[in-house]
Amino acid sequence: MEIKKPAIAGTLESSDCQVTVEVGEGKIDFTLQSAVINQYGNQIRKVVYETLERLGVNNVKISVVDKGALDCTIKARVEGAVFRSLEQTDHLPWGGAIR
């Protein structure tokens, strides 16, 4: 999948994260802000990269502002931002259908 336009998913509320995606420069450019980056930064990165890989996205500028989100929330926010950037609103493969 190719990112077509900037998109955001999520909030800055507690236990959530805000994910922003933009057209990349030929690679995955990842930025992470989190109050718990020392404890969970590697796990957050792993979830983001695995989700992008499953979606087939390898050219993206992605920013995650984490407020204590669980892995499933991070995954859902990355998926949501990517699908919004594609302007795909019908037949979304939610609920674990994305492999």
CYANA upper distance limits for C-alpha pairs under 8 A (distance plus 0.5 A):
  1 MET  CA     55 LEU  CA      7.28
  1 MET  CA     56 GLY  CA      5.92
  1 MET  CA     57 VAL  CA      5.70
  2 GLU  CA     23 VAL  CA      8.38
  2 GLU  CA     57 VAL  CA      6.85
  2 GLU  CA     59 ASN  CA      7.44
  2 GLU  CA     86 LEU  CA      8.07
  3 ILE  CA     21 VAL  CA      8.16
  3 ILE  CA     22 GLU  CA      7.07
  3 ILE  CA     23 VAL  CA      5.84
  3 ILE  CA     24 GLY  CA      8.23
  3 ILE  CA     57 VAL  CA      8.22
  3 ILE  CA     59 ASN  CA      7.95
  3 ILE  CA     60 VAL  CA      7.17
  3 ILE  CA     82 VAL  CA      7.34
  3 ILE  CA     85 SER  CA      6.28
  3 ILE  CA     86 LEU  CA      6.61
  4 LYS  CA     22 GLU  CA      8.24
  4 LYS  CA     23 VAL  CA      6.94
  4 LYS  CA     85 SER  CA      6.10
  4 LYS  CA     86 LEU  CA      6.07
  5 LYS  CA     22 GLU  CA      6.55
  5 LYS  CA     23 VAL  CA      6.90
  5 LYS  CA     85 SER  CA      5.53
  5 LYS  CA     86 LEU  CA      7.62
  6 PRO  CA     20 THR  CA      7.64
  6 PRO  CA     21 VAL  CA      6.02
  6 PRO  CA     22 GLU  CA      4.83
  6 PRO  CA     23 VAL  CA      7.36
  6 PRO  CA     85 SER  CA      6.30
  7 ALA  CA     20 THR  CA      6.22
  7 ALA  CA     21 VAL  CA      5.96
  7 ALA  CA     22 GLU  CA      7.25
  7 ALA  CA     81 ALA  CA      5.91
  7 ALA  CA     82 VAL  CA      7.69
  7 ALA  CA     84 ARG  CA      6.38
  7 ALA  CA     85 SER  CA      5.54
  8 ILE  CA     18 GLN  CA      7.45
  8 ILE  CA     19 VAL  CA      6.09
  8 ILE  CA     20 THR  CA      4.95
  8 ILE  CA     21 VAL  CA      7.06
  8 ILE  CA     80 GLY  CA      8.40
  8 ILE  CA     81 ALA  CA      5.63
  8 ILE  CA     84 ARG  CA      8.10
  9 ALA  CA     18 GLN  CA      6.25
  9 ALA  CA     19 VAL  CA      5.83
  9 ALA  CA     20 THR  CA      7.17
  9 ALA  CA     77 ARG  CA      5.84
  9 ALA  CA     78 VAL  CA      7.73
  9 ALA  CA     80 GLY  CA      6.27
  9 ALA  CA     81 ALA  CA      5.38
 10 GLY  CA     16 ASP  CA      7.20
 10 GLY  CA     17 CYS  CA      6.07
 10 GLY  CA     18 GLN  CA      4.80
 10 GLY  CA     19 VAL  CA      6.77
 10 GLY  CA     77 ARG  CA      6.32
 11 THR  CA     16 ASP  CA      6.68
 11 THR  CA     17 CYS  CA      6.26
 11 THR  CA     18 GLN  CA      5.47
 12 LEU  CA     16 ASP  CA      6.87
 12 LEU  CA     17 CYS  CA      6.42
 12 LEU  CA     18 GLN  CA      6.51
 12 LEU  CA     65 VAL  CA      7.90
 12 LEU  CA     66 ASP  CA      8.08
 12 LEU  CA     67 LYS  CA      6.98
 13 GLU  CA     17 CYS  CA      7.92
 13 GLU  CA     67 LYS  CA      7.15
 14 SER  CA     67 LYS  CA      5.72
 14 SER  CA     68 GLY  CA      6.89
 14 SER  CA     69 ALA  CA      8.19
 15 SER  CA     67 LYS  CA      5.87
 15 SER  CA     68 GLY  CA      4.95
 15 SER  CA     69 ALA  CA      4.89
 15 SER  CA     70 LEU  CA      7.63
 16 ASP  CA     66 ASP  CA      7.04
 16 ASP  CA     67 LYS  CA      5.88
 16 ASP  CA     68 GLY  CA      6.61
 16 ASP  CA     69 ALA  CA      4.96
 16 ASP  CA     70 LEU  CA      8.15
 16 ASP  CA     73 THR  CA      7.28
 16 ASP  CA     74 ILE  CA      8.21
 17 CYS  CA     64 VAL  CA      7.18
 17 CYS  CA     65 VAL  CA      5.98
 17 CYS  CA     66 ASP  CA      4.83
 17 CYS  CA     67 LYS  CA      5.98
 17 CYS  CA     68 GLY  CA      7.76
 17 CYS  CA     69 ALA  CA      6.30
 17 CYS  CA     73 THR  CA      8.07
 17 CYS  CA     74 ILE  CA      7.10
 17 CYS  CA     77 ARG  CA      7.81
 18 GLN  CA     64 VAL  CA      6.22
 18 GLN  CA     65 VAL  CA      5.70
 18 GLN  CA     66 ASP  CA      7.10
 18 GLN  CA     77 ARG  CA      7.61
 19 VAL  CA     62 ILE  CA      7.52
 19 VAL  CA     63 SER  CA      6.17
 19 VAL  CA     64 VAL  CA      5.13
 19 VAL  CA     65 VAL  CA      7.10
 19 VAL  CA     77 ARG  CA      6.60
 19 VAL  CA     78 VAL  CA      6.61
 19 VAL  CA     81 ALA  CA      7.02
 20 THR  CA     62 ILE  CA      6.10
 20 THR  CA     63 SER  CA      5.64
 20 THR  CA     64 VAL  CA      7.10
 20 THR  CA     81 ALA  CA      7.00
 21 VAL  CA     60 VAL  CA      7.05
 21 VAL  CA     61 LYS  CA      6.14
 21 VAL  CA     62 ILE  CA      5.02
 21 VAL  CA     63 SER  CA      7.08
 21 VAL  CA     81 ALA  CA      6.84
 21 VAL  CA     82 VAL  CA      7.28
 21 VAL  CA     85 SER  CA      7.89
 22 GLU  CA     60 VAL  CA      6.40
 22 GLU  CA     61 LYS  CA      5.57
 22 GLU  CA     62 ILE  CA      6.99
 22 GLU  CA     85 SER  CA      8.32
 23 VAL  CA     59 ASN  CA      7.44
 23 VAL  CA     60 VAL  CA      5.69
 23 VAL  CA     61 LYS  CA      6.55
 24 GLY  CA     28 ILE  CA      7.30
 24 GLY  CA     29 ASP  CA      7.56
 24 GLY  CA     59 ASN  CA      5.30
 24 GLY  CA     60 VAL  CA      4.27
 24 GLY  CA     61 LYS  CA      5.25
 25 GLU  CA     59 ASN  CA      6.91
 25 GLU  CA     60 VAL  CA      7.50
 25 GLU  CA     61 LYS  CA      8.09
 26 GLY  CA     58 ASN  CA      8.01
 26 GLY  CA     59 ASN  CA      5.44
 26 GLY  CA     60 VAL  CA      7.95
 27 LYS  CA     58 ASN  CA      6.34
 27 LYS  CA     59 ASN  CA      5.06
 27 LYS  CA     60 VAL  CA      6.79
 27 LYS  CA     61 LYS  CA      8.41
 28 ILE  CA     58 ASN  CA      6.20
 28 ILE  CA     59 ASN  CA      5.84
 28 ILE  CA     60 VAL  CA      5.47
 28 ILE  CA     61 LYS  CA      6.44
 28 ILE  CA     62 ILE  CA      7.83
 29 ASP  CA     60 VAL  CA      6.74
 29 ASP  CA     61 LYS  CA      5.12
 29 ASP  CA     62 ILE  CA      6.61
 30 PHE  CA     61 LYS  CA      6.66
 30 PHE  CA     62 ILE  CA      5.53
 30 PHE  CA     63 SER  CA      6.37
 30 PHE  CA     64 VAL  CA      8.44
 31 THR  CA     62 ILE  CA      6.85
 31 THR  CA     63 SER  CA      5.14
 31 THR  CA     64 VAL  CA      6.73
 32 LEU  CA     41 GLY  CA      8.41
 32 LEU  CA     45 ARG  CA      8.50
 32 LEU  CA     63 SER  CA      6.45
 32 LEU  CA     64 VAL  CA      5.42
 32 LEU  CA     65 VAL  CA      6.53
 32 LEU  CA     66 ASP  CA      7.98
 33 GLN  CA     37 ILE  CA      7.72
 33 GLN  CA     64 VAL  CA      6.76
 33 GLN  CA     65 VAL  CA      5.26
 33 GLN  CA     66 ASP  CA      6.57
 34 SER  CA     41 GLY  CA      8.10
 34 SER  CA     65 VAL  CA      6.53
 34 SER  CA     66 ASP  CA      5.30
 34 SER  CA     67 LYS  CA      6.90
 34 SER  CA     68 GLY  CA      8.22
 35 ALA  CA     66 ASP  CA      7.94
 35 ALA  CA     67 LYS  CA      7.56
 35 ALA  CA     68 GLY  CA      8.38
 36 VAL  CA     40 TYR  CA      6.39
 36 VAL  CA     41 GLY  CA      7.46
 36 VAL  CA     68 GLY  CA      7.82
 37 ILE  CA     41 GLY  CA      4.65
 37 ILE  CA     42 ASN  CA      8.29
 40 TYR  CA     44 ILE  CA      6.69
 41 GLY  CA     45 ARG  CA      6.68
 42 ASN  CA     46 LYS  CA      6.63
 43 GLN  CA     47 VAL  CA      6.75
 44 ILE  CA     48 VAL  CA      6.76
 44 ILE  CA     71 ASP  CA      7.64
 44 ILE  CA     74 ILE  CA      8.08
 45 ARG  CA     49 TYR  CA      6.60
 46 LYS  CA     50 GLU  CA      6.50
 47 VAL  CA     51 THR  CA      6.55
 47 VAL  CA     71 ASP  CA      7.06
 47 VAL  CA     74 ILE  CA      7.67
 47 VAL  CA     75 LYS  CA      7.03
 48 VAL  CA     52 LEU  CA      6.70
 48 VAL  CA     74 ILE  CA      7.63
 48 VAL  CA     75 LYS  CA      7.13
 48 VAL  CA     78 VAL  CA      7.41
 49 TYR  CA     53 GLU  CA      6.59
 50 GLU  CA     54 ARG  CA      6.71
 51 THR  CA     55 LEU  CA      6.74
 51 THR  CA     75 LYS  CA      6.66
 51 THR  CA     78 VAL  CA      7.61
 51 THR  CA     79 GLU  CA      7.83
 52 LEU  CA     56 GLY  CA      6.61
 52 LEU  CA     57 VAL  CA      5.64
 52 LEU  CA     58 ASN  CA      7.54
 52 LEU  CA     78 VAL  CA      8.11
 53 GLU  CA     57 VAL  CA      6.48
 53 GLU  CA     58 ASN  CA      7.62
 54 ARG  CA     98 ILE  CA      7.28
 54 ARG  CA     99 ARG  CA      6.05
 55 LEU  CA     79 GLU  CA      8.31
 55 LEU  CA     98 ILE  CA      7.66
 55 LEU  CA     99 ARG  CA      8.27
 69 ALA  CA     73 THR  CA      6.37
 69 ALA  CA     74 ILE  CA      6.79
 70 LEU  CA     74 ILE  CA      6.88
 71 ASP  CA     75 LYS  CA      6.68
 72 CYS  CA     76 ALA  CA      6.67
 73 THR  CA     77 ARG  CA      6.62
 74 ILE  CA     78 VAL  CA      6.70
 75 LYS  CA     79 GLU  CA      6.69
 76 ALA  CA     80 GLY  CA      6.48
 77 ARG  CA     81 ALA  CA      6.59
 78 VAL  CA     82 VAL  CA      6.70
 79 GLU  CA     83 PHE  CA      6.64
 80 GLY  CA     84 ARG  CA      6.55
 81 ALA  CA     85 SER  CA      6.65
 82 VAL  CA     86 LEU  CA      6.92
 83 PHE  CA     87 GLU  CA      6.69
 83 PHE  CA     88 GLN  CA      5.90
 83 PHE  CA     89 THR  CA      7.94
 84 ARG  CA     88 GLN  CA      6.67
 84 ARG  CA     89 THR  CA      7.98
 88 GLN  CA     92 LEU  CA      7.90
 93 PRO  CA     97 ALA  CA      5.69
 93 PRO  CA     98 ILE  CA      6.53
 94 TRP  CA     98 ILE  CA      7.54
